[in-house]
Amino acid sequence: MTKPISPVKMTTPPTLMPPQGKAAQVREMFSQIAPRYDFLNHALSLNIDKRWRRFVLQKVKEVLAKPNARALDLCCGTADLSIELGAVAPTIGMDFCHPMLRLGLEKVRAAQVPVNLAEGDALHVPLADESFEVVTMGFGLRNLESIEGGLAEIYRLLKPGGRAAILEFSHPQIPIFKHLFRWYFMKLLPRIGNAISGSNFAYQYLPDSVQQFPDQQSLENLMSRIGFSHVEYYNLFGGVAALHLGDKP
Ligand SMILES: C[S@@+](CC[C@H](N)C(=O)[O-])C[C@H]1O[C@@H](n2cnc3c(N)ncnc32)[C@H](O)[C@@H]1O
């Protein structure tokens, strides 16, 4: 008699090794806040985040207009930016947090756009060099173990003539507003965010990680050092966020 095969018990998705260090913490944190992520994103930014993602699309649209162009959205989370891109060109959204992707998948199905979601690490993307006309990362770079490693991976994946678009929280530039925003971001937002998300860490990590993130000019310099050309950035809402663009020569 053949012995029945016992089901394999898995705690992590089969495609991924458990990430280490900061990556493991970040992944765990987003797994915990995933059900409240979209709501908090839009509420805490008064829906301005939606405008920022649309602005990304505006800045990459001409590159995606090339015949057969494809986009990759790394750290796609619940797929808001992937869906924007998918309205213009076939897009792959990739993230290493399963619960965020599951929520994203429902939104992609509802939007009926050509977006495929895949589980993967933005620092080790299992896709060939020079595969995409556009690679985006929305509010992801700050969370990576290595900012330089993330940028180098984006560069590797872009076709020559392709464009990288990095949307990330940044450092406000306008003097009085800067102080008001700092109070909101450092004091008020963590309290509201942690209370609603049920995490006592995630919305404190947010301002802390932004403080440690390079300012607009430093990130521009870093992108140029990696090899991007035509590097430029746009301050959004007075520098609360910034969109950095760079082309692969
Ligand atoms: C703040 S969310 C941004 C999600 C989405 N791009 C947006 O605009 O709302 C950051 C996302 O980055 C993902 N992430 C962080 N580090 C990652 C890594 N090394 N590889 C893949 N995804 C990562 C997290 O799982 C999370 O979903």
The ligand as a Tripos MOL2 file, in Angstrom:
@<TRIPOS>MOLECULE
LIG
   27    29     1     0     0
SMALL
NO_CHARGES

@<TRIPOS>ATOM
      1 C1          4.9910   52.1830    2.0590 C.3       1 LIG1
      2 S1          4.6010   50.7580    1.1520 S.3       1 LIG1
      3 C2          4.3610   51.4240   -0.4600 C.3       1 LIG1
      4 C3          3.3920   50.6350   -1.2790 C.3       1 LIG1
      5 C4          2.9920   51.2480   -2.6120 C.3       1 LIG1
      6 N1          4.1000   51.3750   -3.5170 N.3       1 LIG1
      7 C5          2.3050   52.5790   -2.4380 C.2       1 LIG1
      8 O1          2.6600   53.5140   -3.1600 O.co2     1 LIG1
      9 O2          1.3890   52.6780   -1.6350 O.co2     1 LIG1
     10 C6          6.1650   49.9800    1.0250 C.3       1 LIG1
     11 C7          6.0910   48.5980    0.4060 C.3       1 LIG1
     12 O3          7.4300   48.1730    0.1440 O.3       1 LIG1
     13 C8          7.5020   46.7870    0.3630 C.3       1 LIG1
     14 N2          8.9150   46.4250    0.5120 N.ar      1 LIG1
     15 C9          9.7970   46.8820    1.4300 C.ar      1 LIG1
     16 N3         10.9970   46.3280    1.2460 N.ar      1 LIG1
     17 C10        10.8810   45.4990    0.1610 C.ar      1 LIG1
     18 C11        11.7790   44.6390   -0.5330 C.ar      1 LIG1
     19 N4         13.0500   44.5200   -0.1590 N.pl3     1 LIG1
     20 N5         11.3180   43.9570   -1.5860 N.ar      1 LIG1
     21 C12        10.0240   44.0570   -1.9760 C.ar      1 LIG1
     22 N6          9.1230   44.8320   -1.3460 N.ar      1 LIG1
     23 C13         9.5500   45.5500   -0.2900 C.ar      1 LIG1
     24 C14         6.6330   46.5680    1.5930 C.3       1 LIG1
     25 O4          6.2280   45.2310    1.7140 O.3       1 LIG1
     26 C15         5.4870   47.5290    1.3240 C.3       1 LIG1
     27 O5          4.4250   46.8920    0.6650 O.3       1 LIG1
@<TRIPOS>BOND
     1     1     2 1
     2     2     3 1
     3     2    10 1
     4     3     4 1
     5     4     5 1
     6     5     6 1
     7     5     7 1
     8     7     8 2
     9     7     9 1
    10    10    11 1
    11    11    12 1
    12    11    26 1
    13    12    13 1
    14    13    14 1
    15    13    24 1
    16    14    15 ar
    17    14    23 ar
    18    15    16 ar
    19    16    17 ar
    20    17    18 ar
    21    17    23 ar
    22    18    19 1
    23    18    20 ar
    24    20    21 ar
    25    21    22 ar
    26    22    23 ar
    27    24    25 1
    28    24    26 1
    29    26    27 1
@<TRIPOS>SUBSTRUCTURE
     1 LIG1         1 GROUP 0 **** ****
